[in-house]
């Protein structure tokens, strides 16, 4: 869970990300600060760099220049970065990224393998989270037996498995119809309010972005507004 903190929980300082030996600039000196417990939306057109920024903030990728700070300390490398991702961040993606050969309850448990816990604890924690997602009767189903909305709820349960301080969601409603999109956003906002978690959502949908108290708009790798 989040702990009291006077400064930002995450900061981006002059973040630069380039590809192809510098020929492609995904981020061009981005500065941003995200407060503890904040709900923030990152918006912008396709290819603007918003997902790249989210991946930098969550330690999924490393910057070409600049740095990311977590509670005032720069993100490390190697094992330290692995520990940060597994203990402090829950990821939710548009494509769900569930393992097709595992049941829903097993997919949630996968997130807990990086932390030393008993098999009993993992199973109980996964079952509890899936029940909270309204999936009590679906936890032993495989992903291909679940609807898109149900798969995203499994993914949310997996993101919560290690009780992270931060939830990062990359187009979490991109593969859903309007009814399921509304339900998923209601779940995410409820989690953020009830648990005091920091929630950062990347979206190109203005209706979803407008539900956040603060938005960052990115264009061509720079913060526009």
C-alpha distance (Angstrom), angle and dihedral (degrees) to the residues before:
residue distance angle dihedral
X1 . . .
X2 3.79 . .
X3 3.77 117.5 .
X4 3.81 126.7 -149.2
X5 3.78 110.5 -82.4
X6 3.78 131.2 169.4
X7 3.79 97.0 -155.4
X8 3.80 131.9 52.8
X9 3.78 117.9 -64.7
X10 3.82 90.4 -141.8
X11 3.79 131.0 22.5
X12 3.77 132.3 -178.0
X13 3.79 113.3 -157.1
X14 3.79 118.4 -167.1
X15 3.81 91.0 -34.7
X16 3.78 114.8 -165.8
X17 3.79 124.7 -179.5
X18 3.78 120.9 -179.8
X19 3.80 133.9 173.6
X20 3.80 135.7 -165.9
X21 3.81 94.2 35.6
X22 3.78 91.8 -50.4
X23 3.79 97.1 -49.1
X24 3.82 92.0 114.6
X25 3.81 117.3 50.7
X26 3.82 110.3 -163.9
X27 3.82 93.9 170.4
X28 3.80 124.3 23.2
X29 3.80 109.4 -166.3
X30 3.80 103.6 -43.5
X31 3.80 120.1 -171.5
X32 3.80 119.6 -172.0
X33 3.80 139.7 149.0
X34 3.80 125.8 -155.5
X35 3.78 119.3 -163.1
X36 3.79 126.3 -135.7
X37 3.81 109.4 -88.2
X38 3.81 93.7 8.6
X39 3.80 125.3 146.1
X40 3.80 107.6 -143.7
X41 3.81 132.7 172.9
X42 3.81 122.6 -152.3
X43 3.80 111.2 -156.6
X44 3.77 138.5 174.9
X45 3.80 142.3 119.5
X46 3.79 123.2 -63.1
X47 3.79 111.2 -71.6
X48 3.80 93.8 18.5
X49 3.81 94.3 122.6
X50 3.80 100.0 -105.0
X51 3.82 95.8 125.7
X52 3.80 90.2 44.0
X53 3.80 89.1 55.1
X54 3.81 91.1 49.6
X55 3.80 91.1 50.7
X56 3.82 90.2 51.0
X57 3.81 91.9 49.9
X58 3.79 91.0 50.4
X59 3.78 96.7 45.7
X60 3.80 94.0 -115.3
X61 3.79 89.1 123.8
X62 3.79 135.5 16.0
X63 3.80 126.2 -126.0
X64 3.78 124.7 -111.7
X65 3.79 86.8 -136.5
X66 3.79 137.1 -3.6
X67 3.77 124.4 37.1
X68 3.80 146.7 -105.0
X69 3.79 119.6 -132.2
X70 3.80 126.2 -157.3
X71 3.81 111.4 -159.3
X72 3.78 89.9 -20.9
X73 3.82 98.2 -48.5
X74 3.83 123.0 103.5
X75 3.78 114.6 -113.4
X76 3.78 110.9 -103.1
X77 3.76 130.7 -143.2
X78 3.78 137.0 -109.5
X79 3.80 114.2 1.4
X80 3.81 93.0 6.0
X81 3.79 91.4 56.1
X82 3.82 90.9 46.2
X83 3.80 89.4 51.9
X84 3.81 91.6 49.3
X85 3.80 92.0 51.8
X86 3.79 95.4 45.5
X87 3.80 97.9 43.3
X88 3.80 106.9 29.7
X89 3.81 107.9 29.1
X90 3.79 134.6 58.5
X91 3.81 115.3 -164.5
X92 3.82 126.7 -152.6
X93 3.80 119.7 -175.3
X94 3.80 136.7 -168.0
X95 3.82 91.6 -120.2
X96 3.85 93.7 48.1
X97 3.84 93.1 -135.3
X98 3.80 94.1 -141.5
X99 3.80 117.6 163.2
X100 3.82 105.4 -110.0
X101 3.82 95.5 -148.3
X102 3.81 94.2 54.5
X103 3.80 128.6 76.8
X104 3.79 119.2 -118.4
X105 3.81 93.1 -99.2
X106 3.81 90.4 49.6
X107 3.81 92.3 49.4
X108 3.81 89.4 56.9
X109 3.81 91.4 48.5
X110 3.81 91.8 54.6
X111 3.81 89.5 72.6
X112 3.81 90.1 58.9
X113 3.81 96.6 54.0
X114 3.81 92.1 88.7
X115 3.81 90.3 60.4
X116 3.79 121.1 64.9
X117 3.79 105.6 -110.9
X118 3.77 133.5 137.7
X119 3.78 120.0 -97.9
X120 3.80 88.0 -117.6
X121 3.79 92.2 55.8
X122 3.80 92.3 47.8
X123 3.80 92.5 50.2
X124 3.81 93.4 47.3
X125 3.80 93.2 45.8
X126 3.81 92.3 49.2
X127 3.82 92.0 48.3
X128 3.81 91.8 49.2
X129 3.80 93.2 50.3
X130 3.79 93.2 47.8
X131 3.80 90.1 50.2
X132 3.81 88.6 52.5
X133 3.81 87.3 53.6
X134 3.82 90.5 53.5
X135 3.80 93.0 -108.4
X136 3.80 101.3 117.1
X137 3.80 91.8 125.4
X138 3.81 93.9 42.5
X139 3.79 103.7 48.6
X140 3.81 94.4 102.6
X141 3.80 93.8 49.9
X142 3.80 123.7 104.8
X143 3.83 118.9 -120.2
X144 3.82 92.9 -104.2
X145 3.81 88.2 57.7
X146 3.80 92.1 56.5
X147 3.79 131.3 79.0
X148 3.81 119.5 -115.3
X149 3.80 90.9 -102.6
X150 3.80 91.5 50.1
X151 3.80 91.4 49.2
X152 3.78 90.9 53.0
X153 3.81 89.9 50.3
X154 3.81 88.9 53.2
X155 3.80 87.8 50.7
X156 3.80 90.4 51.7
X157 3.81 90.6 50.6
X158 3.80 88.7 50.7
X159 3.82 90.7 50.3
X160 3.82 89.6 54.1
X161 3.81 95.2 46.2
X162 3.81 96.4 101.4
X163 3.82 94.9 37.8
X164 3.82 94.0 -115.5
X165 3.78 126.1 -164.1
X166 3.82 92.6 -133.7
X167 3.80 134.8 44.1
X168 3.81 115.8 -160.3
X169 3.80 115.3 -169.3
X170 3.81 121.4 -172.7
X171 3.83 109.7 -160.1
X172 3.85 90.4 -36.4
X173 3.81 92.7 179.3
X174 3.82 97.3 41.3
X175 3.82 94.5 107.8
X176 3.80 96.8 39.1
X177 3.80 136.5 91.3
X178 3.80 119.4 -118.9
X179 3.81 95.8 -92.9
X180 3.81 93.6 50.5
X181 3.80 91.0 42.6
X182 3.79 90.5 56.2
X183 3.81 91.0 47.5
X184 3.81 93.6 49.8
X185 3.80 91.9 48.6
X186 3.80 90.6 48.9
X187 3.82 89.0 53.1
X188 3.81 93.3 48.0
X189 3.80 94.2 47.3
X190 3.81 89.9 47.2
X191 3.81 91.3 52.1
X192 3.80 91.5 48.7
X193 3.81 93.1 50.5
X194 3.80 99.1 40.4
X195 3.80 98.1 42.4
X196 3.78 98.4 33.6
X197 3.78 90.6 -126.1
X198 3.77 125.6 159.2
X199 3.83 109.0 -112.5
X200 3.80 123.1 -165.2
X201 3.80 118.1 -180.0
X202 3.79 127.2 -171.7
X203 3.79 110.3 -153.4
X204 3.78 140.9 152.5
X205 3.82 90.6 -158.3
X206 3.78 109.5 100.2
X207 3.81 93.1 -158.7
X208 3.80 89.7 60.5
X209 3.79 93.9 41.4
X210 3.81 91.4 51.5
X211 3.81 90.4 59.3
X212 3.82 88.8 68.7
X213 3.82 118.5 85.9
X214 3.82 89.0 -134.2
X215 3.78 133.6 29.2
X216 3.79 133.3 -166.6
X217 3.79 114.4 -157.1
X218 3.80 118.3 -157.0
X219 3.79 128.1 -165.5
X220 3.81 126.6 174.7
X221 3.80 92.2 -9.3
X222 3.81 95.8 -53.8
X223 3.79 132.8 97.8
X224 3.79 105.8 -104.9
X225 3.80 99.3 -179.7
